Amino acid sequence: MKKGEVQKILDSFRDKVIKEAKQGLPRDTGTLANSLKSYVKESPNSVQITFQMKGYGWFQDRGVKGVKSGKSLSGYRFGTGSGESGGLTKGINQWVQRKKFQFRDKEGKFLSYEQTARTIIRSIWNKGIKPSMFFTKPFEKYYKKLPKQVTEKYALDMVNLFNTITDENFKKLK
């Protein structure tokens, strides 16, 4: 392959993954979509590929097992810390208020935003978050389309590359 050709191939891979991942996200504030970033650099004997996003994006992509049911593709689960997750609570509280979403009680009266949020949080805590694979699906799809010359030359293994990307992203959040 000519000099710079691998860089162009990997840039295209990156752009396609991010574009399709953004399309797979529900539209709310756009915070998660706007946080999707990637860096690709070819060196003579190696390549660097990173994908980053807000930390909760990985949980949405891979799912989180609840304390009573649910499934995660990466072993994420609720119930490993003390009490309900602060990030989950804050995010749901903000969402409920932003959407002006309120449940009703048995008499038909609106619950407060806080009561509505607590009900939703309890359900998520118990049932978990279903994997959306908004990032995983495009990553796998476009990885499979990379020329064999690139994956063999740099010994790029999809599972190891994906795991490295998610591990590196979580290290940066701490």
C-alpha positions in Angstrom: 0.0 0.0 0.0 1.2 3.5 -0.8 2.2 5.9 1.9 -0.8 7.7 3.4 -3.3 5.1 2.0 -3.8 3.3 5.3 -4.4 6.7 7.0 -7.1 7.5 4.4 -8.7 4.0 4.9 -8.7 4.4 8.7 -10.0 8.0 8.5 -12.9 6.7 6.4 -13.5 3.9 8.8 -13.6 6.4 11.7 -15.9 8.8 9.9 -18.4 6.1 8.9 -18.5 4.5 12.4 -19.2 7.9 14.1 -21.8 9.0 11.5 -23.8 5.8 11.8 -23.4 5.7 15.6 -24.9 9.2 15.8 -27.8 8.1 13.6 -28.5 5.2 16.0 -28.9 7.5 19.0 -32.2 8.7 20.2 -32.6 12.5 19.8 -32.8 14.4 23.0 -30.2 17.0 23.9 -27.5 15.7 21.5 -24.9 15.7 24.3 -23.9 12.1 23.7 -23.9 12.4 19.9 -21.7 15.6 20.2 -19.3 13.8 22.5 -18.5 11.1 20.0 -14.9 11.7 18.9 -12.1 9.7 17.3 -8.5 9.9 16.6 -6.6 7.9 14.0 -2.9 8.0 13.3 -0.7 5.8 11.1 2.9 5.3 12.0 5.5 3.3 10.0 4.9 0.1 12.1 1.6 0.8 13.9 -1.7 2.6 14.0 -3.5 4.4 16.8 -7.2 4.3 16.8 -9.3 5.8 19.6 -13.0 6.4 20.0 -14.3 8.5 22.9 -17.7 9.5 24.2 -19.4 10.5 27.4 -19.0 7.6 29.8 -22.7 6.8 29.9 -22.6 6.1 26.2 -20.7 2.9 26.7 -23.4 1.8 29.2 -26.1 2.6 26.7 -24.3 0.7 23.9 -23.4 -2.4 25.9 -26.3 -2.4 28.4 -26.3 -2.6 32.2 -27.7 -5.6 34.1 -30.2 -4.6 36.8 -30.2 -6.0 40.3 -33.2 -8.3 39.4 -33.0 -8.8 35.6 -31.5 -7.5 32.4 -28.3 -8.1 30.4 -25.0 -6.4 29.7 -22.7 -7.4 26.9 -19.7 -6.2 28.9 -20.5 -7.3 32.4 -21.8 -3.8 33.5 -24.3 -4.1 36.3 -26.2 -2.1 38.9 -25.9 -3.0 42.5 -22.1 -3.1 42.7 -21.9 0.3 44.5 -23.9 1.7 47.4 -27.4 2.9 46.6 -28.7 4.0 43.2 -26.2 5.5 40.8 -25.7 9.3 41.2 -25.2 9.7 37.4 -28.4 7.8 36.7 -30.4 9.8 39.3 -29.1 13.1 38.0 -29.7 12.2 34.4 -33.2 10.9 34.9 -34.2 13.9 37.1 -33.0 16.3 34.4 -34.8 14.3 31.7 -38.1 14.2 33.5 -38.0 17.9 34.1 -36.8 18.8 30.6 -39.6 16.7 29.0 -42.2 17.9 31.7 -43.0 14.2 32.2 -45.1 13.1 35.2 -46.8 9.9 36.1 -50.3 10.0 37.7 -51.3 8.3 41.0 -54.3 6.1 41.4 -56.6 9.1 41.9 -55.3 10.7 38.6 -53.2 13.4 40.3 -49.8 14.2 38.8 -46.8 12.9 40.8 -44.0 15.4 41.3 -41.1 15.3 39.0 -39.0 13.9 41.8 -41.5 11.1 42.4 -41.7 10.3 38.7 -37.9 10.2 38.4 -37.7 7.9 41.5 -40.2 5.5 39.9 -38.2 5.4 36.6 -34.9 5.1 38.4 -36.2 2.2 40.5 -37.3 0.4 37.4 -34.0 0.9 35.6 -32.1 -0.1 38.7 -34.1 -3.4 38.9 -34.4 -4.2 35.2 -31.2 -2.6 33.9 -30.5 -0.9 30.6 -31.0 -3.0 27.4 -27.9 -2.9 25.1 -28.6 -0.6 22.1 -25.3 -1.3 20.3 -25.6 2.1 18.7 -21.7 2.1 18.5 -20.9 -1.6 18.4 -23.0 -2.4 15.3 -21.4 0.3 13.1 -17.9 -0.5 14.5 -18.2 -4.2 13.6 -19.9 -3.4 10.3 -17.1 -1.1 9.0 -14.3 -3.1 10.7 -15.3 -6.1 8.6 -15.0 -3.9 5.5 -11.4 -2.9 6.2 -9.0 -4.3 3.6 -7.4 -7.5 4.8 -4.0 -5.9 4.1 -4.6 -3.3 6.8 -5.9 -5.7 9.5 -3.1 -8.3 8.8 -0.3 -5.7 8.5 -1.1 -4.1 11.9 -2.5 -7.3 13.5 -5.8 -5.6 14.2 -8.2 -8.0 16.0 -11.7 -6.5 16.2 -12.5 -7.8 19.7 -9.1 -6.7 21.2 -9.4 -3.3 19.4 -12.9 -2.7 20.7 -12.0 -3.7 24.2 -8.9 -1.5 24.2 -11.0 1.5 22.9 -13.6 1.1 25.7 -10.9 0.5 28.4 -9.0 3.6 27.3 -12.2 5.7 27.3 -13.0 4.7 30.9 -9.5 5.4 32.1 -9.8 9.0 30.8 -13.1 9.5 32.7 -11.5 8.8 36.1 
